[in-house]
Amino acid sequence: MSLLVLILIWVVIQILNSSYLLSYLLVLTVPGHQMPIVTTLTRLFNETSDALGGSRANPAKRREIEDNSKRLGGLFAKLNSGDISKNASDKLLQLCQALDNGDFGTALQIQVNQLQMQIIVFTCVKNSIKSTF
């Protein structure tokens, strides 16, 4: 094989492994009103990844970047497929608007409120399961 073919194969492998390409493909059909979620979270991911060292990050930080990428890709896939409730979408939009405005107090409060609601629901489900056995 020529050097050019080997380089092309390497480039294709890098593209297929690229979370950026995956994320891009996952947002092709996200509804327009939800695109601010994609824009804000992509910007936040890129800023965070750069702060962690990006491609030069140590292995632990690199795993953190990859984990964040997978989670973000999962969210984008759900947005793309319409598998997000209106309530969750609205909360994400509020969160992203607060982040875009630099209002981190509001962003944190939105996140805390959502976590508290999840704990309440989880506790109810857990108690229901326990009471049936």
C-alpha positions as CSV (number, residue, x, y, z in Angstrom):
1,M,0.0,0.0,0.0
2,S,1.2,3.5,-0.7
3,L,1.7,6.0,2.0
4,L,-1.2,8.1,0.7
5,V,-3.6,5.1,1.1
6,L,-2.4,4.5,4.6
7,I,-2.9,8.2,5.5
8,L,-6.4,8.1,4.0
9,I,-7.3,5.0,6.0
10,W,-6.0,6.6,9.2
11,V,-8.0,9.8,8.5
12,V,-11.2,7.8,8.0
13,I,-10.7,5.9,11.2
14,Q,-10.1,9.2,13.1
15,I,-13.3,10.6,11.6
16,L,-15.3,7.6,12.5
17,N,-14.0,7.7,16.1
18,S,-14.6,11.4,16.3
19,S,-17.2,12.5,18.8
20,Y,-17.5,15.8,17.0
21,L,-18.7,14.0,13.8
22,L,-21.0,11.8,15.8
23,S,-22.5,14.8,17.6
24,Y,-22.9,16.6,14.3
25,L,-24.7,13.7,12.7
26,L,-27.0,13.4,15.7
27,V,-28.3,16.9,15.4
28,L,-29.2,17.0,11.7
29,T,-33.0,16.8,12.4
30,V,-33.3,18.4,15.8
31,P,-36.3,20.6,15.8
32,G,-35.4,24.3,15.3
33,H,-36.8,25.4,18.7
34,Q,-34.4,23.0,20.4
35,M,-31.3,24.0,18.5
36,P,-30.3,26.5,21.2
37,I,-29.8,23.4,23.5
38,V,-27.4,21.9,20.9
39,T,-25.6,25.1,20.4
40,T,-25.1,25.9,24.1
41,L,-24.2,22.4,25.2
42,T,-21.8,22.0,22.3
43,R,-20.1,25.2,23.2
44,L,-19.9,24.2,26.8
45,F,-18.5,20.8,25.9
46,N,-15.8,22.3,23.7
47,E,-14.8,24.8,26.4
48,T,-14.7,22.1,29.1
49,S,-12.8,19.7,26.8
50,D,-10.2,22.5,26.1
51,A,-9.9,23.3,29.8
52,L,-9.2,19.6,30.5
53,G,-6.4,19.5,27.9
54,G,-8.3,18.4,24.8
55,S,-6.4,15.9,22.8
56,R,-3.3,16.4,25.1
57,A,-5.2,15.5,28.2
58,N,-3.9,12.9,30.6
59,P,-5.7,9.5,30.4
60,A,-8.1,10.2,33.3
61,K,-9.2,13.6,31.8
62,R,-9.4,12.1,28.4
63,R,-11.9,9.5,29.7
64,E,-13.9,12.3,31.3
65,I,-14.0,14.1,27.9
66,E,-15.1,10.9,26.2
67,D,-17.7,10.2,28.8
68,N,-19.1,13.8,28.4
69,S,-19.1,13.3,24.6
70,K,-21.1,10.1,24.9
71,R,-23.6,11.6,27.2
72,L,-24.0,14.6,25.0
73,G,-24.3,12.4,22.0
74,G,-27.0,10.5,23.8
75,L,-28.9,13.7,24.5
76,F,-28.6,14.8,20.9
77,A,-29.9,11.5,19.7
78,K,-32.9,11.8,22.0
79,L,-33.5,15.4,20.7
80,N,-33.1,14.2,17.2
81,S,-35.6,11.4,17.6
82,G,-38.1,13.5,19.5
83,D,-37.7,11.3,22.6
84,I,-37.6,14.2,25.0
85,S,-40.7,15.3,26.9
86,K,-41.8,18.9,26.5
87,N,-41.2,19.6,30.2
88,A,-37.6,18.2,29.9
89,S,-37.0,20.2,26.7
90,D,-38.3,23.4,28.3
91,K,-36.1,22.9,31.4
92,L,-33.1,22.3,29.1
93,L,-33.9,25.5,27.2
94,Q,-34.1,27.5,30.5
95,L,-30.8,26.0,31.6
96,C,-29.1,26.8,28.4
97,Q,-30.5,30.4,28.4
98,A,-29.1,30.9,31.9
99,L,-25.7,29.5,30.9
100,D,-25.7,31.7,27.8
101,N,-26.4,34.7,30.0
102,G,-23.7,33.8,32.4
103,D,-26.4,33.4,35.1
104,F,-24.8,30.3,36.8
105,G,-26.9,30.7,39.9
106,T,-30.1,30.2,38.0
107,A,-28.5,27.4,36.0
108,L,-27.5,25.6,39.2
109,Q,-31.0,26.2,40.7
110,I,-32.7,24.6,37.6
111,Q,-30.3,21.6,37.9
112,V,-30.9,21.2,41.6
113,N,-34.7,21.4,41.2
114,Q,-34.6,18.7,38.5
115,L,-32.4,16.5,40.7
116,Q,-34.8,16.9,43.6
117,M,-37.7,16.0,41.4
118,Q,-35.9,12.9,40.2
119,I,-35.1,11.8,43.8
120,I,-38.8,12.2,44.7
121,V,-39.9,10.2,41.7
122,F,-37.2,7.6,42.3
123,T,-38.2,7.3,46.0
124,C,-41.9,6.9,45.1
125,V,-41.1,4.1,42.6
126,K,-38.7,2.4,45.0
127,N,-41.4,2.5,47.8
128,S,-44.0,1.2,45.4
129,I,-41.8,-1.7,44.4
130,K,-41.0,-2.5,48.0
131,S,-44.7,-2.5,49.0
132,T,-45.6,-5.0,46.3
133,F,-43.2,-7.6,47.6
